[in-house]
Amino acid sequence: MRGGVIDGPAAFAHTDDGNRDFYVLADHLTQDLASVLDRPDLRVIAGERRIGLDPALPLPFRVGADGMIVLGAPCLAMPAAAPVLLRHALELVRLLEVAPGEPVLAGLCAARTAALFAGLDGPAAGRSRPAWHADMAADVPPEPARLADVWSTLSPLQPPVTPPADGAVGFGGLRARLTLLWSLLGPAESLMAEGGDARLAIDPATGLNHYGCSHRPRPWAVTFASSTASSLSERGFAGAEAARLRLIRGELSGDGARVRAEMVEDVRRQIACHYRMTDAECVVLAPSGTDCELQALAMATLGSAGHPVSNILLAPEETGSGVPLAAKGCHFANDTALGAQVTKGQRIAGFPDDTQLLSVPLRLPDGALRAPADIDRACDDLARRARAAGRHVLMHRLDLSKTGLLAPGLEMLDGLAEDGSSPDVPPPDVPLPDVVVDACQARLDPARVRAYLDRGWMVMITGSKFFTGPPFCGALLLPAGVAARLDHGSLPVGLADYSHRGAWPPCAAAGILLPGENLGLVLRWYAALAEMTALQDIPRAVVRDRLDRFLDALEGAIDADPDLCRLVVPAPARPPLADAWDDRTTIMSFFVRDPHAAKGVESFVPLGLDAARALYRWLNTDLSRLLPGPALDGGADGGLGGLLCHVGQPVPLPHPARADGPAGALRLSAGARLISGEPSHGGLVPDRRMDCEIRDGLRVLAKIGLILRHWAVLAAADPVQTYAPLPAMDTGVSRSRP
């Protein structure tokens, strides 16, 4: 077997001692165990590793001196525990290669990763966990005596090694080494949940986070959620896993500080390269787009020449929920990415109390779009009045909103510097306005970002929306003129609760921040960069063709469905660009008919926000045990009810048919993986792959219809989302994409 895949009816291997051969017959490999070996996360980690099975081996596994993994009888007897055992073995093999001179330390580090992996793998895995898991999953390493006991259990799993000669004293030294390493040890999916906020935490019972997605690949799910957050693909997971191993290799070699700093710099370099940034420009890493807003405000304050700042925000209802607070320099949650406990809404230390937030809505009270000229006039008026009052302006351009809106216009923004054309002439010492582009959706060609930087504007981007990287990886791109401000003054002291010094380029202004790196953020960015690299290799004309094909098919299907009402938004108005793909809306927002509304009426009554949120969850849920058999018919894999569909979270929008509160608009979005493909689509030619993507989009719409027909049953049960379909969640064994 290689990478957990049987090469034929049998597999042949040698035991680690070389004294006997064994033959693995296919009938010895249970279906559950075969599924374990084909799990997408374990398959990525295994790569081309040699894996064998010896039913006579009483140990869970044994790692040979040649690096081969032999699974033992416990894997056959307890298939629910097999994923943890295989993950433990894979980690041990790699750490023995990384630290060949320290096999005991490598074994203990691998056990830590296995214990944390078991905690993420659901209740089924927990039923058969050994006692040492609790010790190795704790917040601190075990005491030396207990560590020696744990090692006595672990040592038979790897090639013979002499334990420390001085017993507990020697394990005391190992404990000291482990203490330095402890917070850095663990599976990639665990480490990627660090350095964000509580929304990243994985619920072991469901395998999903607040966004309904996972840091593990989930190829069996239909995913068009790139306007909110996506589960990792195998490609992204491999990128994060490779970065994690690089990090651990540095720590075990005693060169951890240098390696960590190099990895952060490498992330910044790759982002800068993607957008063709110059040496005079710089990238600031941020856990989220909301953190980017804080950073942009800090940069505007540095350039304000002592004047109070007026921050003009576009459509705060269609950006992140915490953005309006961050735009005033206030805490936007009760905890920060670095784990500091703060008070939501309170001013962050160092941000001036007289910072002013001004907002310009993009929609009328009934939900209709405002005319672009009206939006431009409102922005221009607010900016000029603020400057005339002696205030420095930070003006936003929203590219794009949650529903795909782009505003204000370039001509208006360019005209802000023409003070002489306005009667509201500002005092001579008020700086020209700063402009920051909120491109956190990242639904634009890199050439557009380059053009924004050439105008001297800051740009906020993320790897977690269009690029389909994991949630909570953002960056603020600084043009040369703004970046130069970092050579003088100081950032607000309260930013130390949000950002390490390593997130910023070397500069005087970041001196108030604590040294260090947000390693969870770094790993998330490596996952996103893997997707960005795959996309940038595809010609622009091909990108356009694939998007057109998908969007045409799905827009037509939404428009033809009487239970759906598409929210039509104007195409983004952009300067000409050869073979442009970003002048088309790639977020399809739509209302869903309220099943409780009277039938036969001419007006369309959409679901309210709470009901739309329930629909969003149920789409991402295996409903097969709640609906009668005939209701599940219609899915190519045996039924729509069990199909997991992840779409964009509902956006609250006013609607004339809902006087009781906002309606909820669901979003079905085209992301980078739609264009570049996923490893799980390997072997499909592009045309065939796009046919599958379109079919999957249509199945999402079909499942919406199924849910509407059985709304009362589902509302009474209110089922929860899960990482995998229910049979797999029952046993702890995941399945491959059908």
Secondary structure, 3 states (H helix, E strand, C coil): CECCECCCCEEEEECCCCCCEEEEEHHHCCHHHHHHHCCHHHHHHHCCCEEEECCCCCCCEEECCCCCEEECHHHHHCCCCHHHHHHHHHHHHHHHHHCCCCHHHHHHHHHHHHHHHHHHCCHHHHCCCCCHHHHHCCCCCCCHHHHHHHHHHHHHHCCCCCCCCCCHHHHHHHHHHHHHHHHHCCCHHHHCCCCCCHHHCCECCCCECCCCCCCCCCCCCEEECCCCCCCCCHHHHHHHHHHHHHHHHHHHCCCHHHHHHHHHHHHHHHHHHHCCCCCCCEEEEECCHHHHHHHHHHHHHHCCCCCCEEEEEECHHHCCCCHHHHHCCECCCCECCCCCECCCCCECCCCCCCCEEEEECCECCCCCECCHHHHHHHHHHHHHHHHHCCCEEEEEEEECCCCCCEECCHHHHHHCCCHHHCCCCCCCCCCCCEEEEEECCCCCCHHHHHHHHHCCCEEEEECCCCCCCCCCCEEEEECHHHHHHHHCCCCCHHHHHCCCHHHCCCCCHHHHCCCCCCHHHHHHHHHHHHHHHHHHCCCHHHHHHHHHHHHHHHHHHHHHCCCEEECCCCCCCCCCCCCCCCCCCCEEEEEEECCCCCCCCCCCCECEHHHHHHHHHHHCCCCCCCCCHHHHCCCCCCCCCCCCEEEEEEEEECCCCCCCCCEEEEEEECCHHHHHCCHHHCCCCHHHHHHHHHHHHHHHHHHHHHHHHCHHHHHHHCCCCCCCCHHHHHHCCCCCCC
